[in-house]
Amino acid sequence: YITRTYKKVDGEELKMDIWYPNQSRKEYPLVLFAHGGGWISGFRNQPNNISWCKYLASNGFVAASIDYRFGIKNEMDDLLADYDDALKFLKFHGREFKICPKKIILMGLSAGGHLSLLFASYYSYMQDKDRMEGICGVVGYYAPSDLTDLLSHEGRSFFARYATIRTLKGRPDEKSENYEMYSPIKWISANMPPVLLVHGKQDQTVPFSSSIKLVKKLGEYKVLYKFLVQPNGDHCFEMNSKDFRTVNILKKTISWMRGMITDK
């Protein structure tokens, strides 16, 4: 893999690791990969993200794992701007990085899945053709779609509550406009690219019901989607269990992504 700085902001260098398949080709489909950590923690090259990038690369994708600013000191707008700039950087250097500009998948885990869904839903709702150019699909693993769900009675994670309140600068009754504005479910439209959602039913951090709500909304707008459920899965289940069902979900994820980029 190679590491590149995609942006300098507030005296900080934001980097990405770009992972390549073993086989040499003229160009590859791209997965823009965003880590989890409640918007206030995590980094691009922690062990679970490296595992994901190696897995994606072994299946023929270039995987670009990005760092972004945290919600402790920054606004959600800043995090979304970093995500946007990372994608622009990859597109601008597409030839150098051997990226096929028409075969891009946005993917993230938890908070990173939220950023991926928010970017795709908002900019497709706004019909921003430049930003959406080349994006063939979005993959969200245990990602919140309605941010108020993280503070509901189903959300049992103190960390998730704290991280959400810090990043959105208040509770839902204090900052309702932020919770609405930054919830992907608000921006779903018929223009939304295809979506793959993956969630464990036993998730203690991001309520499973958040994905159920999003699936209903996608269905209302006739957006192409697939929903993979791990009945026994908690948050980050794919890192903690290697049972048959989990392995099957990982294989189906690759299969779905390949299906999205075929004939593009």
C-alpha positions as CSV (number, residue, x, y, z in Angstrom):
1,Y,0.0,0.0,0.0
2,I,1.0,3.6,-0.3
3,T,0.2,6.5,2.1
4,R,-0.7,10.0,0.8
5,T,-1.7,13.3,2.5
6,Y,-4.9,14.4,0.9
7,K,-5.5,17.6,2.8
8,K,-3.8,20.0,5.3
9,V,-6.1,21.8,7.7
10,D,-5.6,23.6,11.0
11,G,-1.9,22.5,11.0
12,E,-2.9,18.9,10.6
13,E,-2.1,16.5,7.8
14,L,-5.0,14.2,6.9
15,K,-3.8,11.0,5.3
16,M,-5.1,8.0,3.4
17,D,-3.6,4.5,2.9
18,I,-4.3,3.1,-0.6
19,W,-4.2,-0.7,-0.8
20,Y,-3.7,-2.5,-4.0
21,P,-4.5,-6.0,-5.3
22,N,-1.6,-8.4,-6.0
23,Q,-2.4,-8.7,-9.7
24,S,-1.3,-5.8,-11.9
25,R,-3.9,-4.1,-14.0
26,K,-4.2,-0.8,-15.8
27,E,-7.0,0.3,-13.5
28,Y,-9.1,-1.0,-10.6
29,P,-12.5,-0.3,-9.0
30,L,-12.2,2.0,-6.0
31,V,-13.6,1.5,-2.5
32,L,-13.4,4.7,-0.4
33,F,-13.3,3.3,3.1
34,A,-14.2,5.4,6.3
35,H,-13.4,4.0,9.7
36,G,-15.7,4.0,12.7
37,G,-15.2,5.3,16.2
38,G,-18.3,7.5,16.9
39,W,-16.8,10.5,14.9
40,I,-14.5,11.1,17.9
41,S,-12.0,8.3,17.7
42,G,-10.5,5.6,15.5
43,F,-7.9,5.9,12.7
44,R,-7.4,4.7,9.1
45,N,-4.8,2.0,9.9
46,Q,-6.1,0.4,13.1
47,P,-6.1,-3.4,12.8
48,N,-9.8,-3.9,11.8
49,N,-9.5,-1.3,9.0
50,I,-6.3,-2.9,7.7
51,S,-8.1,-6.3,7.7
52,W,-10.9,-4.8,5.7
53,C,-8.6,-3.2,3.2
54,K,-6.5,-6.3,2.7
55,Y,-9.8,-8.3,2.2
56,L,-11.1,-5.7,-0.4
57,A,-7.7,-5.7,-2.2
58,S,-7.6,-9.5,-2.3
59,N,-10.9,-9.3,-4.1
60,G,-9.7,-6.9,-6.8
61,F,-10.5,-3.5,-5.4
62,V,-8.3,-0.6,-4.6
63,A,-9.2,0.4,-1.0
64,A,-8.4,3.9,0.1
65,S,-8.7,4.1,3.9
66,I,-9.0,7.7,5.1
67,D,-8.5,9.7,8.3
68,Y,-10.8,12.6,9.0
69,R,-11.1,15.2,11.7
70,F,-12.9,14.3,14.9
71,G,-16.2,15.7,16.3
72,I,-14.6,16.7,19.6
73,K,-13.2,19.9,18.3
74,N,-15.0,20.1,14.9
75,E,-18.5,20.2,13.5
76,M,-20.1,17.4,11.5
77,D,-19.7,19.7,8.4
78,D,-16.0,19.5,8.8
79,L,-16.0,15.7,8.9
80,L,-18.2,15.7,5.8
81,A,-15.8,18.2,4.1
82,D,-12.9,15.9,4.8
83,Y,-14.8,12.9,3.3
84,D,-15.6,15.1,0.2
85,D,-12.0,16.2,-0.2
86,A,-10.7,12.7,0.1
87,L,-12.9,11.6,-2.7
88,K,-12.0,14.6,-4.8
89,F,-8.3,13.9,-4.2
90,L,-8.7,10.3,-5.4
91,K,-10.6,11.3,-8.5
92,F,-8.1,14.0,-9.4
93,H,-5.2,11.6,-9.1
94,G,-7.2,8.7,-10.5
95,R,-4.8,8.0,-13.4
96,E,-1.8,8.0,-11.1
97,F,-3.5,5.7,-8.6
98,K,-4.9,3.4,-11.4
99,I,-8.5,4.0,-10.3
100,C,-11.4,3.5,-12.7
101,P,-13.4,6.8,-12.5
102,K,-16.7,5.0,-13.3
103,K,-16.4,2.3,-10.6
104,I,-16.4,3.8,-7.2
105,I,-18.0,2.3,-4.1
106,L,-18.4,4.3,-0.8
107,M,-18.0,2.2,2.3
108,G,-17.8,2.7,6.0
109,L,-18.1,1.1,9.4
110,S,-20.4,2.6,12.0
111,A,-19.7,6.4,12.1
112,G,-17.8,5.9,8.8
113,G,-20.8,4.2,7.3
114,H,-22.9,7.1,8.5
115,L,-20.5,9.6,6.6
116,S,-20.7,7.4,3.5
117,L,-24.5,7.2,3.6
118,L,-24.8,11.0,4.4
119,F,-22.5,12.0,1.6
120,A,-24.4,9.8,-1.0
121,S,-27.9,10.7,0.2
122,Y,-27.4,14.4,0.6
123,Y,-25.5,15.0,-2.7
124,S,-27.8,12.7,-4.7
125,Y,-30.8,14.5,-3.2
126,M,-29.2,17.8,-4.3
127,Q,-28.5,16.3,-7.7
128,D,-24.9,17.2,-7.5
129,K,-23.6,15.4,-10.5
130,D,-19.9,16.3,-10.1
131,R,-19.8,14.8,-6.6
132,M,-21.8,11.8,-7.4
133,E,-20.0,11.0,-10.7
134,G,-18.7,7.5,-10.8
135,I,-20.4,6.3,-7.5
136,C,-22.0,3.0,-8.2
137,G,-23.0,2.1,-4.6
138,V,-22.8,2.7,-0.9
139,V,-22.0,0.1,1.8
140,G,-22.9,0.8,5.4
141,Y,-21.9,-1.7,8.2
142,Y,-23.9,-1.1,11.4
143,A,-24.3,2.6,10.5
144,P,-26.8,4.9,12.2
145,S,-29.3,6.4,9.7
146,D,-31.4,8.5,12.1
147,L,-29.0,10.0,14.7
148,T,-31.7,10.3,17.4
149,D,-31.7,6.5,17.5
150,L,-28.3,6.6,19.2
151,L,-29.9,8.3,22.2
152,S,-33.1,6.3,22.2
153,H,-33.9,3.6,24.9
154,E,-32.6,1.0,22.5
155,G,-29.1,2.6,22.4
156,R,-27.3,1.0,25.3
157,S,-23.9,2.5,24.7
158,F,-22.7,5.3,26.9
159,F,-19.9,5.9,24.4
160,A,-22.3,6.3,21.5
161,R,-24.4,8.8,23.5
162,Y,-21.4,10.8,24.5
163,A,-19.9,10.8,21.0
164,T,-23.2,11.9,19.4
165,I,-23.8,14.7,21.8
166,R,-20.2,16.0,21.5
167,T,-20.2,15.8,17.7
168,L,-23.7,17.4,17.2
169,K,-23.0,19.9,20.0
170,G,-26.0,19.0,22.1
171,R,-28.9,16.7,22.8
172,P,-31.8,16.3,20.3
173,D,-34.0,18.7,22.3
174,E,-31.2,21.3,22.2
175,K,-29.9,20.8,18.6
176,S,-32.8,19.2,16.8
177,E,-31.8,20.9,13.5
178,N,-28.4,19.1,13.7
179,Y,-29.9,15.7,14.3
180,E,-32.2,16.2,11.4
181,M,-29.7,17.7,9.0
182,Y,-27.0,15.0,9.5
183,S,-29.3,12.0,9.5
184,P,-29.0,10.2,6.1
185,I,-32.6,9.1,6.3
186,K,-33.7,12.7,5.8
187,W,-32.1,12.9,2.4
188,I,-33.1,9.7,0.8
189,S,-34.6,10.2,-2.7
190,A,-35.1,8.4,-5.9
191,N,-31.6,9.6,-7.0
192,M,-29.9,7.6,-4.2
193,P,-27.3,5.1,-5.6
194,P,-27.8,1.4,-4.7
195,V,-27.2,0.7,-1.0
196,L,-26.0,-2.4,0.9
197,L,-26.8,-2.3,4.6
198,V,-25.3,-4.8,7.1
199,H,-26.3,-4.9,10.7
200,G,-26.3,-7.3,13.7
201,K,-29.6,-7.8,15.5
202,Q,-27.9,-7.7,18.9
203,D,-26.0,-4.4,18.3
204,Q,-25.7,-2.6,21.6
205,T,-24.1,0.6,20.1
206,V,-26.2,1.4,17.0
207,P,-29.7,0.1,17.3
208,F,-30.7,-2.5,14.7
209,S,-34.0,-0.6,14.3
210,S,-32.0,2.3,12.7
211,S,-31.3,0.1,9.7
212,I,-34.9,-1.2,9.6
213,K,-36.1,2.4,9.3
214,L,-33.7,3.2,6.5
215,V,-34.6,0.0,4.6
216,K,-38.3,1.2,4.7
217,K,-37.4,4.6,3.4
218,L,-35.2,3.1,0.6
219,G,-38.2,0.9,-0.3
220,E,-40.5,3.9,-0.4
221,Y,-38.3,5.7,-3.0
222,K,-37.7,2.4,-4.9
223,V,-33.9,2.7,-4.3
224,L,-32.1,-0.6,-5.1
225,Y,-30.9,-2.0,-1.8
226,K,-29.8,-5.2,-0.1
227,F,-30.0,-5.8,3.7
228,L,-27.8,-8.4,5.3
229,V,-28.6,-9.3,8.9
230,Q,-26.4,-11.2,11.4
231,P,-29.0,-12.4,14.0
232,N,-26.4,-12.9,16.7
233,G,-24.2,-10.0,15.8
234,D,-23.2,-7.2,18.1
235,H,-21.4,-4.0,16.9
236,C,-18.3,-4.9,14.8
237,F,-19.5,-8.5,14.7
238,E,-17.3,-9.3,11.6
239,M,-14.2,-8.9,13.7
240,N,-15.3,-10.9,16.6
241,S,-17.0,-14.0,15.1
242,K,-15.9,-16.1,12.1
243,D,-19.0,-18.3,12.1
244,F,-20.6,-19.5,8.8
245,R,-23.2,-16.7,8.7
246,T,-20.6,-14.0,9.1
247,V,-18.3,-15.4,6.5
248,N,-21.3,-15.7,4.2
249,I,-22.1,-12.0,4.8
250,L,-18.5,-11.0,3.9
251,K,-18.7,-13.0,0.7
252,K,-22.1,-11.5,-0.2
253,T,-20.7,-8.0,0.4
254,I,-18.0,-8.6,-2.2
255,S,-20.5,-10.2,-4.6
256,W,-22.8,-7.2,-4.2
257,M,-20.0,-4.7,-4.8
258,R,-18.9,-6.6,-7.9
259,G,-22.5,-6.6,-9.2
260,M,-22.6,-2.8,-8.9
261,I,-19.5,-2.1,-11.0
262,T,-20.2,-4.7,-13.7
263,D,-20.7,-3.1,-17.2
264,K,-19.9,0.4,-15.9
